[in-house]
Amino acid sequence: MKVFQKLLLGIALAGIIGSSSEAQLKLNGAGATFPYVIYSKWFDLYHEKTGIEFNYQSIGSGGGIKQVIEGTVDFGATDGPMSDAQLKEAKEKQGTDVLHIPTVMGGDVVAYNLPGVGNGLKFTPEVVAGIFLGEITQWNDPKITAINPDKKLPDQAIIVAHRSDGSGTTYIFTDYLTKVSPTWEQKVGKGTSVNWPVGLGGKGNEGVAGLVKQSDGSVGYVELAYAVKNNLSYAMIQNKAGNFVDATFESVSAAASGAAKNMPEDLRVSITNADGKDSYPISGFTWLLVYENMKEKEKAQAMVKFLKWAMGEGQSYARDLYYAPLPKEVVRLCEKKIASIKQ
């Protein structure tokens, strides 16, 4: 009888341990700071719902891509898609393809700190490029005052802030500048990291937002959610159609409206400087980077379930956190890509 009781106890304990280990499954990821606000929300909600834990380090897109290539994380995150060379290196090292799954969209805003000037400054592409090239150095430069006749701009030096780490926010911003400024394209180019002509470096969107917030006369580029969170003013940007546009859900979505029709099969696409009278020109997708064939099947199954949730219920949280949800056409393409993950 005692042997039987011990056997039952062993079975019960095994069941408890088994269910506990399943509930305590942890997925480790790293990368972009751009989507950190919504990813934090998603990961907390999903943990409450399923018991699956996500440990996400907001280290910048460059760091996320590097860790995916080296295989030190279960997933990565980036706002600048991996290059063909990076994808090839990852496959050689990990023995599997890396998939790009768009999750939400957002806008890079040009935030500024000018007490007394307030919101509503307007910038043309020429002005944005000129400031970050170091060619426009004073706030009362004629190129700025001419398009802001209703603003009293100070005779004050412009302090430029930019990212110091590898960053998808930087990729979106420099991708935009490369399209609108031949000088920028020739001298600097685009990438998650570039050699900045001028300015102070801050780590993460948080770091750049902090630099702008603490320095009068400063200007920097951050993801919209960080500007709102830090009560920073940010400029309306003149788009390809010649209209000055604010960064909103609608204007970011307008930039992506044609993306689904022209989305490449691997879902890597740029939507900066998009066509359309209402398009916000410094818009971009952000992607989760997932191995097509994960080494641990339990983690693969958990990742697939999470991604399906993110494409559905997860999208409903985007607007409240200052991101634009994916268009339905893009969601369908994502779901097809998610289905290709081996479980």
N, C-alpha and C positions, 0 to 999 in steps of 0.2 A: 504493500500500500504506500509506504513512504517513498519507494522508488517511483511509483506512478505519480505521486504528488510532486516529486522533484522534477519529473519529466514535464508535467503540466506547467510548473513554475518556469522551467527553462524555455518552453514554447512561448509562454506569456511574455517573458523577458525579451526573447528574440523578437517578438512582435513589436514590443515597445521600442526596442533599440532600432529596429528596422524603420518604423514609422518616424521615429525621431530623426534618424540620419537623413531620411528623405526630406523631412520638413526643414532640416538645417543645411540643405544643399546651398552652396555659395558659388556665385559666378563673379569672377574678378574682371574688372575692365578699367580702361584708362583712356584719356584723350581730351577732346574739345571742351573748352570752358563755355563756348557759345551756347550749347543746349543744357548746361549744367542745371539751370533753374528748373526746367521741366523734367529732366532726367531724375533729379532728386525727388521730385513729386511722384513720378511714375514708379521709381524703385521702392519708395516707402509704401505706396498704395498696393503695389503688387506683392510686397512682403507680407502685408497685413492680410491680403486675400489668399495667398498660397503658402506662406512660410518660407518661400525661396528668397534668399538674401542676395542682394547685389552690392558688391563693394566697388564703387566707382571713384577713381582718382582723377580730379579735374586738373590735368597737367598740360593741356594744350594739344592741338591736333598733331603737331610734329612728334610729340612724345608718344601719343597714342599709336600713330602709324609705326613708329620704331618698335614699340612693344609687341605689336601684332606681327611684325616681321620676325622678331626674335622669339615669338611664342611664349612670352612671359605673362600673357593675359588670356582670358577666355574670349574677350571681345574688345574692340577698340571703338573710338568715335572721332570723327573728323568733319570739318566744314569745307575742307579742300580735298577733293578726291585723290586717292593714291595714284601715282604715275604708273605708266606701263612697266617701267624699270623696277619700281617698288613692288608691284604685284608679282613680277617675275621672281624677284628675290625672295619674297614671302613664300611663294610656291616651292622654290628650290629648298628653302630651309624647313618648311613645315609639311611639305608633301601634299598640299591641298590649296585650292583656290581661295582667295578672300573675296567675299561678296560685299557689295555696297547696298545697304538698305536705307533709303531716305526715311526720316522719322517725322520731322516738322520743317517749317521754313521760318526764316527770320530776316531781319534787316540790320546791316551795319549802319549806325548813325554817326554823324560827325558832331560830337558833343563839345560844348564850349563853356567857359566860365568867365562871364563878363557882367559883373554886378552893375545894375542900372540899365542894361540893354534888354534883358529879358528874352523870352522865347521868340521864335519867328524869324531869325536871321535867314537870309537866302544865300545859297552858294551855287555858282555855276560849276560845271566840270573843270573849267579853267582855273577857278579860284581854289577848288579842293586840291588839284594837282599842284598849283603854285605854292600853296601853304606847305604841303608835305615835301616838295622839292627844295624848300627854303628860298624860293624866289619872291614870295609875298611874306614880308616879315613884320609888318605893322597892321594893326586892326583898322586904321583909317586909310589904308591903301585905296587908291581910286577904283581898283577893280572890285573891291568889296563895297565901298560906299555907293558906287554907281547903281548897284542892283538892290541897295537897301536905303533909299532916300528917306524913309520914315524913321530910320534908326540913327541915334547920335553915337557914333563909334569913336572910342578914345584913341588918342595918339599914344599907343601903348604897344610894346613888343609882343609878338605872338610866341607863346611857348608851346612847342609841339610835343605831344606824347604819343608813343607807339608801343607795340608789343616787343618784349625782349626775348620771348620764347617762341618756339615753332607753333604757329597758330593758324587755324582755319579761318578765324575772323580776319587775319591778315591776308590769307589767300583770297577771300571774297573781295576785300578792299583793294588789294593790288591787282586782282583780275579786272576789277572795274577801272582802275586808273590806267591800266595798260590799254584798255579799249578806247578810253576817251582822250588820252594824252600821248602823242607820238614821242614827246620828250621823256615822259615816264617810261614808256616801253623801251626806249633806247638806253636810258641811263640806269634804270632800276629793275624793271620787269615785274613778274608776278611769282608768287610762291608762298609757302607757309612761313618762310623766313627770307628776308631780303636785306641788302645793305642800305640802311636808311640814310638819306642825305643829311637830315637834321633830326634833332629831337632827343627826348629822354625816354628810356625804355621802362616799361612796367610789365610785371609778370601776370599773365592772365587778363581776362576782361576786368577782373576785380582790381588789378594793379593799375591799369590805364584809367579806369573810372576814378580810382583814388587819387592819381596824379592830377587829373583835371579838376576834381572837387577841391583839392587843397591849394591850387595855384591860380590866382587871378590872372587872366589873360591867356589861359591855356586852352588848347584844343586837342582832341584825340578821337580815335574811332573805337566804338564799342558796340556790342550787340544791344539792340533796343531795350531788352529787359534790364540790363545793367544801368542804362541811362535813367530809366524810370525809377528803378530801385534806389538810385543815388540822388534823385531829384535834380538831374542835370538837364540843362537846356540843350537842344540839338537842332541842327539846321534843316531847312527844307532844301532838297537838292533838285536842280533842274534835270529833267530826264531827256531821253532821246527825242521826244516829241516837242521839247522846248518848254514844258510845263514845270513849275516848281511844285514838288510833291513831298508830302510828309510821309514818314514811315508808319504805316498802319497795316492791319490785317488785310484790308482790301487792296492796298497798293502793292503789298508783297505778293498777294495772291494773283493780282493782275500781271505781275512780272512772270509768274509761273504758269499763266493760263495756257500758253502755247507749248509748254514743256512736254506735256504728255504725248502730244502728237509727234514730237521730234526726239523723244527720249531714246537714247541708245539702249541696246539690250542689257548692258552692264549697269545702267542707271546712273552713270557719271555724267553730269551735265551742268553747264554754267547758265545762270539766268541774270547775270549782271548786265546793265545797260540794255534792258529788254525793250522791244517795240511796245507801243501802246501809250495812249495819252495819260492813262492813270497809273502806269507802272512806276514803282519806286526803283531807282536804278542800282542801288547797292544791296540787292537781295540775294539770298542763296538758300539752298537746301543744306541740311546737316544729315550726315549718314552714320549709322552704326556699321562697324566692320566686323563681319562674322565669317568664321571658317566654314566652308562648304561641308567639310568632313571633320567634325570635332573629334578629338581623341577619346573623350568620355561620352558615351551615348546618352547617359542620364542628363548630362549638361546640355547636349544637343537637343534633347526633347524639351527640356526646360526653356531653352532659348527660343525654340520655335513657338512654344505656347505663349511666351512673353511677347514676342514680335507680333503674333496674331492679335493679342490683347492691345498692343500699342497702336496697331492699325485701326482698331475699332474704338473701344471705350477710351483708350489713351488719348485719342485726338480731341476728345471733348474738353480736355483740360488746357489745351493750347492757348486759346484766346485770353483766358484769365491770367496767364503768365506771360503775355505779350509775344507769343509766337503765332504764326499762321498755320492752321491745320493743312494737311495735304489735300490737294484736289482729289476727288473720287477716282479719276482716271489714273492718277499716280498710285493711289492705294491699291488698285487692282493689279498694277504692274509689280508693286511690292509684294503682294500676296503670292503672285506667281513665282517671284524670286525666292521667297521664304519657303515655298513648297519644294524647292530644289535642294534645301539643306538635308543632308543625310542623317537619319535618326536611327 
